[in-house]
Amino acid sequence: MYNFQVNDMTCGHCASTVEKAVKGVDAAAQVKIDLTTHKVEIASTKPVEAFAAAITEAGYTGELQQ
């Protein structure tokens, strides 16, 4: 389980874009997005670096939370 803080994700379109980026890495990933707190929770066996890169490539700043 990976948790990202994506503070520049501010609307439904942003959330959709981030989710599509995550699914582009792993179509089977479980993705939960909380737009109010700007949190993205990803359940996947793929490496976290791949998701971080995908979020960045989508135009957002995702910080991995420990």
N, CA, C and O of each residue as an XYZ file, in Angstrom:
264
protein
N       0.846     -1.185      0.000
C       0.000      0.000      0.000
C       0.886      1.240      0.000
O       1.776      1.382      0.839
N       0.635      2.121     -0.936
C       1.390      3.372     -1.041
C       0.441      4.538     -0.810
O      -0.691      4.527     -1.295
N       0.892      5.530     -0.082
C       0.095      6.723      0.174
C       0.857      7.946     -0.315
O       1.993      8.194      0.089
N       0.215      8.695     -1.186
C       0.801      9.920     -1.709
C      -0.024     11.116     -1.266
O      -1.251     11.048     -1.193
N       0.656     12.201     -0.973
C       0.024     13.495     -0.732
C       0.195     14.287     -2.025
O       1.321     14.569     -2.433
N      -0.904     14.643     -2.667
C      -0.863     15.347     -3.949
C      -1.599     16.672     -3.760
O      -2.776     16.791     -4.102
N      -0.899     17.663     -3.214
C      -1.538     18.930     -2.844
C      -2.049     19.740     -4.028
O      -2.946     20.567     -3.864
N      -1.492     19.517     -5.225
C      -1.965     20.285     -6.379
C      -3.087     19.560     -7.128
O      -3.420     19.946     -8.248
N      -3.665     18.539     -6.544
C      -4.850     17.857     -7.066
C      -6.057     18.514     -6.392
O      -6.360     18.224     -5.234
N      -6.742     19.398     -7.119
C      -7.736     20.257     -6.480
C      -9.177     20.074     -6.958
O     -10.091     20.681     -6.400
N      -9.393     19.246     -7.983
C     -10.752     19.106     -8.503
C     -10.981     17.690     -9.022
O     -10.060     16.874     -9.050
N     -12.188     17.413     -9.423
C     -12.532     16.099     -9.938
C     -11.734     15.715    -11.173
O     -11.352     14.557    -11.342
N     -11.485     16.690    -12.031
C     -10.688     16.416    -13.232
C      -9.271     16.026    -12.848
O      -8.693     15.109    -13.432
N      -8.715     16.719    -11.869
C      -7.367     16.393    -11.377
C      -7.334     14.965    -10.850
O      -6.431     14.194    -11.174
N      -8.320     14.621    -10.039
C      -8.389     13.282     -9.454
C      -8.483     12.224    -10.546
O      -7.841     11.177    -10.459
N      -9.272     12.493    -11.561
C      -9.419     11.562    -12.673
C      -8.098     11.387    -13.419
O      -7.735     10.272    -13.793
N      -7.390     12.478    -13.631
C      -6.103     12.430    -14.314
C      -5.089     11.613    -13.519
O      -4.352     10.809    -14.088
N      -5.053     11.820    -12.212
C      -4.134     11.071    -11.351
C      -4.498      9.586    -11.361
O      -3.621      8.725    -11.435
N      -5.790      9.295    -11.286
C      -6.204      7.890    -11.302
C      -5.822      7.213    -12.621
O      -5.368      6.068    -12.621
N      -6.004      7.911    -13.738
C      -5.626      7.351    -15.036
C      -4.117      7.106    -15.103
O      -3.675      6.109    -15.673
N      -3.330      8.010    -14.523
C      -1.873      7.838    -14.513
C      -1.489      6.591    -13.717
O      -0.630      5.815    -14.137
N      -2.132      6.411    -12.573
C      -1.866      5.237    -11.729
C      -2.267      3.963    -12.468
O      -1.512      2.991    -12.477
N      -3.436      3.958    -13.080
C      -3.918      2.788    -13.805
C      -3.051      2.494    -15.032
O      -2.993      1.357    -15.500
N      -2.377      3.527    -15.549
C      -1.453      3.327    -16.657
C      -0.245      2.501    -16.254
O       0.352      1.821    -17.089
N       0.113      2.557    -14.995
C       1.223      1.760    -14.457
C       0.738      0.354    -14.145
O       1.405     -0.628    -14.472
N      -0.426      0.258    -13.511
C      -0.978     -1.040    -13.115
C      -2.501     -0.962    -13.211
O      -3.165     -0.390    -12.347
N      -3.037     -1.552    -14.281
C      -4.482     -1.496    -14.513
C      -5.266     -2.178    -13.399
O      -6.440     -1.871    -13.195
N      -4.630     -3.104    -12.670
C      -5.308     -3.831    -11.604
C      -5.160     -3.161    -10.234
O      -5.673     -3.668     -9.236
N      -4.473     -2.044    -10.186
C      -4.246     -1.359     -8.907
C      -5.565     -0.888     -8.302
O      -6.476     -0.469     -9.016
N      -5.650     -0.963     -6.980
C      -6.783     -0.400     -6.250
C      -6.398      1.041     -5.908
O      -5.365      1.271     -5.279
N      -7.209      1.996     -6.311
C      -6.897      3.404     -6.102
C      -8.018      4.071     -5.320
O      -9.184      3.988     -5.705
N      -7.669      4.727     -4.228
C      -8.625      5.528     -3.458
C      -8.105      6.946     -3.443
O      -6.955      7.197     -3.082
N      -8.963      7.875     -3.840
C      -8.574      9.285     -3.867
C      -9.506     10.069     -2.946
O     -10.729      9.986     -3.059
N      -8.911     10.823     -2.043
C      -9.662     11.716     -1.162
C      -9.295     13.138     -1.556
O      -8.251     13.663     -1.169
N     -10.170     13.740     -2.326
C      -9.904     15.079     -2.854
C      -9.830     16.126     -1.747
O      -9.080     17.094     -1.865
N     -10.588     15.948     -0.690
C     -10.604     16.913      0.415
C      -9.242     17.014      1.094
O      -8.779     18.105      1.425
N      -8.609     15.857      1.297
C      -7.305     15.844      1.978
C      -6.136     15.720      1.006
O      -4.977     15.726      1.418
N      -6.443     15.606     -0.284
C      -5.434     15.491     -1.351
C      -4.604     14.217     -1.217
O      -3.415     14.212     -1.537
N      -5.230     13.136     -0.742
C      -4.508     11.879     -0.550
C      -4.877     10.870     -1.634
O      -6.031     10.759     -2.048
N      -3.856     10.141     -2.077
C      -4.039      9.067     -3.049
C      -3.465      7.801     -2.424
O      -2.288      7.747     -2.068
N      -4.309      6.790     -2.297
C      -3.901      5.512     -1.716
C      -3.899      4.481     -2.841
O      -4.893      4.320     -3.549
N      -2.775      3.785     -2.998
C      -2.626      2.825     -4.085
C      -2.259      1.463     -3.508
O      -1.303      1.344     -2.742
N      -3.020      0.440     -3.877
C      -2.693     -0.935     -3.507
C      -2.236     -1.649     -4.769
O      -3.020     -1.874     -5.691
N      -0.943     -2.005     -4.794
C      -0.369     -2.639     -5.974
C       0.942     -3.314     -5.605
O       1.558     -2.988     -4.591
N       1.357     -4.247     -6.431
C       2.647     -4.903     -6.230
C       3.734     -4.261     -7.091
O       4.904     -4.629     -6.989
N       3.361     -3.319     -7.926
C       4.344     -2.616     -8.762
C       5.190     -1.692     -7.883
O       4.753     -1.299     -6.802
N       6.400     -1.341     -8.340
C       7.271     -0.485     -7.515
C       6.722      0.936     -7.347
O       6.162      1.521     -8.275
N       6.898      1.464     -6.149
C       6.383      2.792     -5.819
C       6.953      3.861     -6.746
O       6.275      4.839     -7.061
N       8.193      3.676     -7.180
C       8.833      4.665     -8.066
C       8.064      4.836     -9.371
O       8.019      5.932     -9.930
N       7.460      3.755     -9.855
C       6.694      3.829    -11.102
C       5.465      4.719    -10.929
O       5.111      5.481    -11.828
N       4.817      4.617     -9.767
C       3.643      5.461     -9.505
C       4.046      6.918     -9.292
O       3.360      7.827     -9.759
N       5.149      7.141     -8.592
C       5.637      8.505     -8.377
C       5.934      9.166     -9.716
O       5.574     10.323     -9.934
N       6.588      8.435    -10.610
C       6.909      8.971    -11.937
C       5.647      9.260    -12.740
O       5.562     10.285    -13.415
N       4.667      8.362    -12.670
C       3.424      8.550    -13.429
C       2.659      9.772    -12.945
O       2.113     10.521    -13.756
N       2.614      9.985    -11.627
C       1.926     11.158    -11.080
C       2.637     12.436    -11.527
O       1.991     13.420    -11.886
N       3.962     12.414    -11.501
C       4.740     13.576    -11.946
C       4.521     13.840    -13.430
O       4.327     14.986    -13.837
N       4.552     12.782    -14.241
C       4.350     12.933    -15.689
C       2.953     13.457    -16.004
O       2.752     14.102    -17.034
N       1.993     13.189    -15.133
C       0.622     13.686    -15.332
C       0.518     15.163    -14.961
O      -0.511     15.796    -15.194
N       1.591     15.709    -14.382
C       1.616     17.147    -14.076
C       1.360     17.486    -12.619
O       1.066     18.637    -12.295
N       1.468     16.501    -11.738
C       1.179     16.733    -10.331
C       2.389     16.414     -9.462
O       3.299     15.695     -9.874
N       2.376     16.959     -8.264
C       3.467     16.761     -7.323
C       2.993     15.806     -6.234
O       2.257     16.195     -5.327
N       3.423     14.562     -6.335
C       3.033     13.558     -5.369
C       4.162     13.277     -4.386
O       5.264     12.908     -4.792
N       3.895     13.451     -3.107
C       4.887     13.154     -2.077
C       4.500     11.859     -1.397
O       3.394     11.737     -0.870
N       5.405     10.886     -1.405
C       5.160      9.616     -0.744
C       5.121      9.828      0.766
O       6.024     10.431      1.345
N       4.064      9.323      1.390
C       3.910      9.432      2.839
C       4.353      8.132      3.484
O       4.029      7.051      2.993
N       5.084      8.227      4.572
C       5.567      7.025      5.261
C       4.557      6.536      6.260
O       4.792      5.534      6.935
